[in-house]
Amino acid sequence: MFYTFISILLKTKFIFRKPTKTSFLIYDKFSGLFLSKLLPKNSYGYLSTRYEEINLYVLAITLLKFKFRNIRFNYLLNYIRTVNPNKILTINHMDLDFLYFKYFFKKPIFIMIQNNVTGLKGTYSISNVSKNHKMSKIKKGRVDYLLLFGENMRVIYNKYFDYKKYISIGSINNNFAKITKKVNKKKQLIFISQFKNWKKISNDKITRDGVNFIQPSKYYLEIDKKMLNFLSHYKLKKKISFKILLKSKKKSEEKIERKYFKEIGIKKINFISSRNLKKTYSIISKLNNFITFDSTLGYEALSRGKKVIIVDKLNLKKFASKKLISVISPIKFQTKELSKITDSFFNNSYYRKINQLASDVKKLSTYSEKNNKLTAFLNNI
């Protein structure tokens, strides 16, 4: 523990001045920088939680009182005490320390904001993170408000922490991007990539059925092969085009991602680059027909009124109504079942069915232009 602490110190920027009081404290500066766009000027401050910055005033208080015992939690706790904010908010819903600060305070209002569609099982799920958190073994976490893509997303969190009230606000990133009426009507399918440059040797595990676990690299390679084989055959049969919307935001990572898909063996793959979030949502706005295994971007596209197929039912059946699932997800990951829903993209039956389920879609993922719902909430709380 001591040597880990020293290695962190060597990579950290040190702040010497005492933190100033603010009305809003944004927890986890790395993930929450853009939240400042929604808050009044000079009303907020940041709490860096990834050791990119350490406040020496707060660190000294923490070491004097606790020494090195549970140092991260106690440092963050003392930082909040020093700033004494009225509200503290985060979009890092996987940082479970945040869920237990409420037990030490009466005043600040704690606000947890959903940032993506987290799996229910596996390494990258709140259930797995919870297993490794000391306090979660003793009691449930607690916040005042839980802000969600849609109300049905509560199932991700209900088991792990309590909250006074939930509010459906949609995806903050998605809400920043305006919906455009100009849509490319060309007959094409867009596969939303979920690529990550997984290390070949990894202890990470994810699951398809909640029981059997597999390394992410093998998991995604398997489903990507199935998906691209389907799209390749469907393209020839229906005389349409398909493209892969790449996930990588850096040129070097995109090069690896392109190579990954080409090595699957499908000829003449067309790619769409999306180097930043603004461009990604601009692309989503201009196109219409999407297929994804279970990406957050797929849920966001659905909230924009796009035609979307979400293949994985492990999560979807927890979030969506049975009627909605029958429209947007195949019974099994098989060519025949997937073709039925894909056909509906091009004969307009998809829209006829989905329009009748508008309220079901909103419960899954809603859209709030310019984040008006969230802004109103923050101004009135």
N, C-alpha and C positions, 0 to 999 in steps of 0.2 A: 504493500500500500504506500509506504513512504517513498520508494523509488519511482512508483507510478506518478505520485504527486510531484516529485522533482522534475520528471520528464515533461509533465504538463506545463510547469512553470517556465521552462526554457523556451516554450513555443508560444507563450502568451503575451499579449499587450497589457501592461499594467496601468491602471488608473489610480492616481494619487488623491484626487479630491473626493470628498464625501459626496455620495449621491444626493441629488436635490429632490425635494418633494414634487410629485406630479399628480395630476388627477387620474391619468391612465398609466398603467405600467404594462408594457408589452413583453410578455414572458417568452423567451427564446428569440433573440434578435435575428438570428440566421433565417428562421422560417417566417418571422412576422414583420419584416421590414415594410411590406406593402400595406400593412394595416394602418400605417400613419396617414395614408391617403384619405381615410375615413374619419379621422379625428381632427378636432380644431388645432390650429397651430399653437405650439408651446404648451400643449395640454398633456403631453405624453413623454415617456422615457422608455428605455429598453433595459431589459435584464438579459445579459448574455449567459447562456446556460451550457455552452459547449467549450468553455475554457478559452474562447478566442479573446476574451477580455476578463481581467480579474481586478476588482476594486480592492486596493490594499487596506483601506479603512475598514471595510466590511470583513475582509480576511483576517485582520488583526483581532477584531472582536470575536470572530468565530474560533480562532485558535486559542485565545485566552480562556474562553468558556468551555469549549468542547475538545480542544487539542485536535487530533486527527480522526476522532470518532464520527463516523457518518458525515464526513466533511462536506460533500457536495450538497446534501440536503440541508445541513445547518447553515452553510454559506448562503444558499438561496433564500432560506428562511430569514436570516438576518438582513439580507439585502432588502427584502420586502418590508421588514420592520423599519429599516432606516428611511426608505422612501415614503412609507406610509401612504400608499395610493388609495383613492376612493374605489377604483376598479382595476382589476388585473385580468388580462385576457391573453389567450394563447390559441394558436392553430395547430400546435404540436400535440395532437391527442394521443401520441404514443409515449409522452414523457409522464410517467405515472407519479413522479414526485409532486407534480402540480395538483394532483387529486387529493393530497393529504395536507396541504398547507392550510386548508380551511379549518382544520381542527385546532389551529393555533391562533386564529384571528376571529374577531367578531365584526370588525368594520369593513374591510375591503370586500367588494362583490367579485366573486370568482366566476369567470366566463370561459367555457371551453367551446371551441369552434371546430367542427369537423372539416378536415382538409382533403381527405380522399376516401375512397371506398375500401376500407380495411377488411382484410379477410377475417373469417371467424376462427380459422385454425392455421397452424404453421408458424414458422419463425417470425414472419412479418404480420403478426396478429396481436391484438391487445391481450388475448388469452395467454399467449406465450410470454409476453413481456410481464404480465401480471404474476406468472409463476415465479419469476426471478426477483420480485420486489418484496422486500422484507415486510413492509406495513400491510401489503395486500393479503398476507397470510393471517393477519390479525383482524382487520376490519375493512369494510368497503371504503372507497374514496368518496369525496364529496365536493360538489361545486354548486353554485347558485343557479347558473343558467347553462344549458346545453343548446348550441346553435347547430342545426343540421341541414344537410342537403334536402331532406324530406323527412316527414315524421316517422316513416317506417324504418329509418336508419337507427332508431333508438335501440333496436335489438343488438347492435354491436356493443353498446355500452351498458345496458341495464344491469348486467350481472356484476359489473366491476365498480360502479360508483352511483351514488344517489345525486339527484338534482331537484331543485325546487320547481323548475319549469323548463320546457323545451320549446324552441321556436324554429320553424322551417324558414331558412333564408336562402337556400340554394348554395352553390359553390361560389366562393368569393372571387376566385380567378375568372371563372366563367361569367359571372355577373358584370365584371368590368368590361367585357367585350360586347359591343352592341350587336344585336341581331340584324342582319342585312336581308333585304327582300330580294336582292339579285342572286339567284341560285343557278348554278350550272345544271341544265336539264339533260346533259349527255348521259346515255345509259352506261353507267360504270359503277363498280363496287369499290369501296375504300376499306382496306383492312387496317385497323388501328394496332400498330405494333406495341408490345409491352416489353420489348427487348431491354435487357440489362447485361452488362459485360460480367457475367458471373465468373468467379474464380473456379477453375477446374477442380481444385481440392477445397471443399467447403463443408462446414458442419450445418449450414442452413438447410432447413426442411420446410416444404409446403405440402399441402394435401388436396386431393380432388374430392375425396369422399368423407373426410373427417376422421378417418381411421388409418389409412395407409399413407405413409409419408415418403417423399422423394426429394432429391436435390433439385433446386430450381432450374439449373442448367439442363438437366435431363427432362424435367417437367415441361418447360417451355419449348424445347426442341421438338418434343413429341407432338404437342398440340399445334405448333407452327407448321410442322410437316403435314399434318392432317388438313389444316386450314388451307394452306397453299395448294395442296393437291386438289382439294375441292374447288377452289377458286379458278385454278388452271383449267379444269375440265368444264366448269360452268361457263367460263369465258368462251370456250370454243363452241359449246352447245348452244348458247344463247346469243352469240355474236356480240358480246359486250366487252368492255375493258375493265381491268381491275388494277388498282395501285396500292402500294403499301405506304401508309402515313408513318414516317419514321419518328421515333421517340427522342433520339439523341439531340442534345442541345449544343454539343461541342463538335467541331469539325473532325477531330481525331476519333471521337466516340462514334460519330456517324459513319466513318470509314469502316470501323469494325462491324457496325450493325449491318451495313450494306453487304459486306463480305459474308456475314453469318447467313443472311437470307439467300444469297447466291449459291452458297455451298449446300443448301437444302436440295438443289437440283432442278428447280423450275427455270425454264428458259424465258428470256425477255421479260424480266420483272421491271416494272416502272415504279419509281420511288417519288415520294413527295417529302421534301425536306422541311423540318419545322424547328429552326434553331432557337426560337424563343417562344414564350407563352403567347405573346400578342399575335405572332404569326400563326401559331397553332390554332387559336380560336378564330382567326380570320379565315383560315382554310376550312374549318368546320362550318362556318357560316355560309361559305360559297358552294359547298358540296352538299350532297343529300343522302346517299346510301352507304351506311357503315356496318361493318361486321367487326366484333371484338369478342375476345374470350371473356374478359371481365374487367376491362380497364375503366378507371375513373372517367376518362374522356368520353367513353361510350355513354355513361350515365348523364354526363353534361350535355352531350349531343342530343340525347333523348329529351332533356328539358327544353331544348331549343326547337322542338318540333321536328327533328330529323328522323328519318327512317333508320332504325338501329336494330341489329340482331345481337343479343348477348347470349353467348353459347353456354357458359357455365351456370348450372342451376344450384350449385352448392351454396353460393351466396344469394342468388336471385330469389330462390324459393323462401328465404328468410325475410326478404325485403318487399317483395312484390305480391300483388294479388294473383290468384290462379288465372283469372281472366286475362290479366296483362301478360303473364308468363306465356300463355297460349298464343299470344300475338307476336311477342318479341323473342321467344326462345324455342329452339327445336326440342322435341321430346328426348332425343338422344343425339349425340354428336355423330350423326350418320348422313351420308350424302343425300339420301331420299328425303329425310326429315328437314335437313337444312335447305334443300332446294325448294320445298314447299313455301317456306317463309320468304326466301329470297325472291321467288316468283312474284310474291305479293307486292314487292317493291315496284314492279314494272307493270302491274295491271291495276294499280290504285286501290286494291282491296285492303292493303296495309293501312292506308290513311282512313279509310271508312271505319275500320275496326278500332284504330288507336284514338280517333276523335271521340268515340263513344266512351273511352276510358281516360279522359283528360284528368279527372280527379285522382285516378289511380296513379297516373304518371307523376302528378305533383307530389303525391305522398312518397314516391320513390326519389324524385329529384325535381326540384322546382327551379324557376328562373326569376331573378329580381333585377331588373335593369338598373345599372349603376349602383347596385347594392343598396337600393332605397330602403329595403326592410331592415337591413343591418344598421344603416346610418340612423334611421328613425329610432331604432332600439337604443343605440348608444347615446343618442341625444336626450332621450326621455327617461332613461333608467335612473 
